């Protein structure tokens, strides 16, 4: 699977089994989450696409994140993560059909804090059906470690929501990961 992870394969298998499609929105991971997914052969069966919304204004203009929320809370926020995941579903619609699930990452990978948020602060959003959820994390390590931990946590959270009978509720900050 050349660079693919077991978690990415499990996410795609779970989506495929349910006949669902996926859309991805990334900020701090800069394409690493979508790269993990496309490393799995057959990803095109379920992955509609990905948006790397690295600049804050792109979160509003492309993903539809509320500009007022961005102005009040900044881009590293649980509501922003939820709105990014939901917005990705619409932005990456195929033939007029929005994606069944969306996942989004936003946070501070470093090397310096951003908007009063410490390095390692991460919010992951997942949207499926009429639910948009988020989880907050505080990951240790350098920029690469934080980004890698975010990809892993996003895949785990997404799989939990897809496979679970009832989507997980918003969860508090996790030290180091799941």
C-alpha positions in Angstrom: 0.0 0.0 0.0 3.0 2.3 -0.4 2.6 4.9 2.4 -0.9 3.9 3.2 -1.8 3.3 6.9 -4.1 0.6 8.2 -6.4 3.4 9.6 -6.7 5.0 6.1 -7.6 1.6 4.6 -10.1 0.9 7.3 -11.8 4.3 6.7 -12.1 3.7 3.0 -13.3 0.1 3.5 -16.0 1.3 6.0 -17.2 4.0 3.5 -17.2 1.6 0.6 -19.2 -1.0 2.6 -21.8 1.6 3.3 -21.8 3.1 -0.2 -20.7 6.5 1.1 -18.4 9.2 -0.2 -15.9 11.4 1.6 -14.7 15.0 1.3 -11.6 16.3 3.1 -10.7 19.8 4.3 -7.3 20.5 5.7 -5.4 23.3 7.2 -2.4 22.4 9.4 -2.0 19.0 7.8 -1.5 20.6 4.3 -2.7 17.7 2.3 -1.2 14.9 4.4 -4.6 13.5 5.4 -5.8 13.3 1.8 -2.3 11.8 0.9 -2.8 9.1 3.5 -6.2 8.2 2.0 -5.1 8.3 -1.7 -2.1 6.0 -0.8 -4.7 3.3 -0.5 -5.5 1.5 -3.8 -9.1 2.1 -4.7 -9.5 5.3 -2.8 -11.2 6.9 -5.8 -14.2 4.6 -5.2 -15.2 6.8 -2.2 -13.0 9.9 -2.0 -14.5 12.9 -3.8 -11.5 15.2 -3.2 -9.8 17.5 -0.8 -9.4 21.2 -0.1 -6.2 22.6 1.5 -7.6 25.8 3.1 -4.3 27.0 4.6 -5.1 30.7 4.5 -7.9 31.7 6.9 -10.0 33.6 4.2 -10.1 30.4 2.1 -11.9 28.6 4.9 -14.7 31.1 4.4 -14.6 31.6 0.6 -14.2 28.0 -0.4 -15.6 26.0 2.5 -18.3 28.4 3.7 -17.0 28.8 7.2 -18.9 31.7 8.8 -16.7 34.8 8.5 -18.0 36.1 11.9 -16.9 32.9 13.6 -13.5 33.2 12.1 -13.2 36.9 13.1 -14.4 36.2 16.7 -12.7 32.9 17.4 -9.9 32.6 14.9 -9.3 29.6 12.6 -8.2 27.2 15.4 -11.5 26.5 16.9 -13.9 23.5 17.3 -16.8 25.4 15.5 -14.4 26.2 12.6 -13.4 22.5 12.3 -17.1 21.4 12.3 -18.0 24.0 9.6 -14.9 23.0 7.5 -16.0 19.4 7.5 -19.6 20.3 6.5 -18.4 22.8 3.9 -16.1 20.2 2.3 -19.1 18.0 1.8 -20.8 20.7 -0.3 -17.6 22.1 -2.0 -16.7 18.6 -3.2 -20.1 17.5 -4.4 -20.1 15.2 -7.4 -22.9 15.5 -10.0 -24.9 17.6 -7.6 -24.6 15.1 -4.7 -22.8 16.3 -1.6 -20.4 13.9 0.0 -21.9 11.7 2.6 -19.1 12.4 5.1 -16.5 15.1 5.7 -13.4 15.4 7.8 -11.4 18.6 8.6 -8.2 19.5 10.4 -7.3 22.9 11.8 -4.7 23.8 14.4 -1.3 25.1 15.3 1.7 22.9 14.2 4.2 25.5 15.2 6.9 26.6 15.5 5.1 29.5 17.3 1.7 29.9 18.9 -1.1 31.4 16.8 -3.9 33.6 18.0 -3.2 32.8 21.6 -3.4 29.0 21.0 -0.3 27.0 22.0 1.6 24.9 19.6 0.0 21.4 19.4 -3.6 22.7 19.7 -5.6 20.8 17.1 -9.3 20.6 16.3 -10.7 17.8 14.0 -14.2 18.1 12.6 -16.3 15.3 11.2 -19.6 15.8 9.5 -22.0 12.9 8.5 -25.7 13.1 7.9 -27.1 15.9 10.0 -24.3 15.8 12.6 -21.1 17.9 12.7 -18.8 17.0 15.5 -15.4 18.0 16.7 -12.6 16.9 18.9 -9.9 18.9 20.5 -6.3 17.7 21.0 -3.1 19.0 22.4 -0.3 17.1 20.7 3.3 17.2 21.9 6.3 17.3 19.7 7.7 19.3 16.8 5.8 20.4 13.7 6.1 17.0 11.9 5.0 15.1 14.9 2.0 17.3 15.5 0.9 17.0 11.8 1.4 13.2 11.8 -0.6 12.8 15.1 -3.3 14.9 13.6 -3.6 12.7 10.5 -3.8 9.6 12.7 -6.4 11.2 15.1 -8.5 12.4 12.2 -8.6 8.9 10.7 -9.5 7.3 14.0 -12.2 9.8 14.8 -13.7 9.5 11.3 -13.7 5.7 11.4 -15.4 5.9 14.8 -18.2 8.1 13.4 -18.6 6.0 10.3 -18.6 2.7 12.0 -20.4 3.6 15.2 -24.1 3.1 15.6 -24.3 6.6 17.1 -21.7 9.3 16.2 -19.5 10.3 19.0 -20.3 13.4 20.9 -17.8 16.3 21.0 -14.9 15.3 23.2 -12.5 17.3 25.4 -8.8 18.0 24.8 -6.7 14.9 24.7 -3.1 15.0 25.8 -0.9 13.4 23.1 -3.7 11.6 21.2 -6.2 8.8 21.4 
